Amino acid sequence: MGAEKKQKVGGADEENNGTEQIDGELVISIEKLQEFQDELEKINEEASEKVLELEQKYNEIRKPVYEKRNEIIKSIPDFWLTAFMSHPALSELLTDEDQKIFKYLINLEVEDCKDVKSGYSITFEFKPNPYFEETKLTKTFMFLEEGTTKISSTSIKWKEGMGIANGVAAEEKKGNKRPQTEERLVPSILLFCYSFFPSDSYGSCFFSWFNESQHTGDMGEIDDEIAEIIKEDLWPNPLTYFNNEDADEEDFVIMDDDEVRGYPYMTSK
């Protein structure tokens, strides 16, 4: 009996030693793995910095080409209005009143900050018009360290009888009704518009978006989304939309009006 007990104890000790050995090897393997992950992280950070440097370099190279492109665009009647209205998402942003104002839009420019990861601005240049005093309206998005976005925009000086509070044009204070369609693109943009105007009655959705800088949560994300569509999709090649070439609608969610109306309404300022 004593010999059997001693044999069992010895076997248990060997088993414990084996487990400790496996645990020790596992710890060493995980530590090694962490070292490789740290090394990869360092390489990725270096790569990101190089990408930013290249982006800054090519932004400068693109700039004179964009300027030449802008000069040609200015000679084409209603270029930006047509491009916006042919875009499957941005067309939802322009009400009938907005379209009247966009007939005076002669230039659109997107400009990254020198430190491209810190933000960008979108500038809309208009011919002298009966709606507002400014010829250039700029909306700026600055990315802060805490992960939030600071948004600012030009304060629009509306001419007498004009402005969002008056439905853009005083004689059409209630705005125009948008036509009913079976399908709408990008319901989030429609939600943004519905947040300012009850039912189908619209004044200016575009200029409401332009003036907005205080939205939080979903509305803030939509604000950024609209700007990103202009920056990343429309601005690089507006000719695609001006020519009304087939857009890749798979990039945009499709919902009908009833589904969009399912979102809660938000009160305007």
TAHU-V994181 format. One record per run of one state. SS is the DSSP state (h for helix, s for strand, l for the rest). FROM is the first residue (numbers start at 1). TO is the last residue. Records with the same first field share a line. If there is no record, write none. Layout:
SS = FROM-TO, FROM-TO
This chain:
l = 1-1, 75-78, 87-89, 94-95, 103-104, 113-115, 127-131, 133-135, 144-148, 154-157, 159-161, 167-167, 173-175, 178-183, 186-186, 195-200, 203-204, 212-216, 235-237, 243-248, 252-253, 256-256, 261-269
h = 2-74, 79-86, 90-93, 96-102, 116-118, 164-166, 170-172, 187-194, 205-211, 217-234, 238-242, 249-251, 257-260
s = 105-112, 119-126, 132-132, 136-143, 149-153, 158-158, 162-163, 168-169, 176-177, 184-185, 201-202, 254-255
